[in-house]
Amino acid sequence: MKYFNVHYNDKKIERIKGESIQDAFKKAGLGGGIMGAVDYWEEVTEMPVEQKTIYINNDEICNPSFIEQLRNFLKDNPIGGTVQVHFANRIYEYVLLSQTGTEAYFC
């Protein structure tokens, strides 16, 4: 998965992601009609520190990108399933121990 910054003519910047820039535009719902409003796009090669740091607060992971990958795993995987999270050029592997309506426990 790659990340891209889309720079619009009005100076707004939007981050999108996909396997390619075409895939990222499609997943973000940005069709050909938007291209007139786009100044340029660039691949993100270095994530901002707040997006590549794993904040731990009382044994809870607080990084939004990391949590998003875990949430996607929880949708379709049973207790005992293994998830690999790709984050900050590292791969973390976790096993789902248990899950309630609002919490999931991994080791």
C-alpha positions in Angstrom: 0.0 0.0 0.0 1.3 3.4 -1.0 0.3 6.8 0.3 -0.1 9.9 -1.9 -0.6 13.6 -1.2 -3.0 15.3 -3.6 -2.3 19.1 -3.8 -5.4 21.0 -5.0 -5.4 24.4 -6.7 -7.0 26.0 -3.6 -3.9 24.8 -1.5 -5.8 22.0 0.2 -3.8 18.8 0.6 -5.5 15.4 0.8 -3.8 12.1 1.7 -5.1 9.0 -0.2 -3.8 5.5 -0.4 -3.7 2.6 -2.9 -1.5 0.2 -4.8 -0.9 2.9 -7.4 -1.9 6.5 -7.9 -4.8 5.3 -10.1 -6.0 2.9 -7.5 -5.7 5.5 -4.7 -7.8 8.0 -6.7 -10.4 5.3 -7.4 -10.5 4.2 -3.7 -10.9 7.8 -2.6 -13.8 8.3 -5.0 -11.9 10.9 -7.0 -12.9 10.6 -10.6 -11.6 12.2 -13.8 -13.7 15.4 -13.2 -11.6 16.3 -10.2 -8.4 16.5 -12.2 -9.1 20.2 -13.1 -8.9 21.0 -9.4 -5.7 19.1 -8.8 -2.4 21.0 -9.0 -0.2 18.0 -8.5 0.2 14.7 -6.5 3.2 13.2 -4.9 4.0 9.8 -3.4 4.6 10.0 0.4 8.0 8.5 1.1 8.3 9.6 4.7 5.2 9.7 7.0 5.0 12.5 9.6 6.3 11.4 13.0 2.8 11.4 14.5 1.8 8.8 12.0 4.7 6.5 12.4 5.1 6.6 16.1 3.2 4.1 18.2 1.9 5.8 21.3 1.2 3.5 24.2 -1.1 4.8 26.9 -1.9 2.3 29.8 -1.0 -0.6 27.5 -3.2 0.7 24.7 -1.9 1.4 21.2 -3.0 4.9 20.2 -1.7 5.4 16.6 -4.6 5.8 14.1 -2.8 4.1 11.2 -1.9 1.1 13.3 -5.4 0.8 14.8 -7.0 1.0 11.3 -5.0 -2.0 10.2 -6.1 -4.0 13.3 -9.8 -2.9 12.8 -9.7 -4.2 9.2 -8.4 -7.5 10.5 -11.1 -7.8 13.2 -13.9 -7.7 10.6 -13.3 -11.2 9.2 -11.0 -13.1 11.5 -11.7 -15.4 14.4 -10.1 -15.7 17.8 -6.6 -17.2 17.4 -6.2 -15.5 14.0 -2.8 -13.9 13.2 -2.5 -10.4 11.8 0.5 -8.7 10.4 0.6 -4.9 10.7 2.9 -3.1 8.3 4.0 0.1 10.0 7.0 2.5 9.8 9.0 0.0 7.7 8.4 -2.8 10.2 6.1 -5.8 10.4 4.4 -6.5 13.7 2.6 -9.9 14.1 -0.2 -10.3 16.6 -2.6 -13.1 17.6 -6.1 -12.2 18.5 -6.8 -13.6 22.0 -10.3 -12.3 22.7 -12.7 -9.7 21.5 -15.7 -7.9 23.1 -18.0 -5.3 21.5 -15.6 -2.5 22.2 -12.2 -4.1 22.9 -9.8 -6.6 21.3 -6.9 -8.3 23.0 -3.8 -9.3 21.1 -0.4 -10.8 22.0 
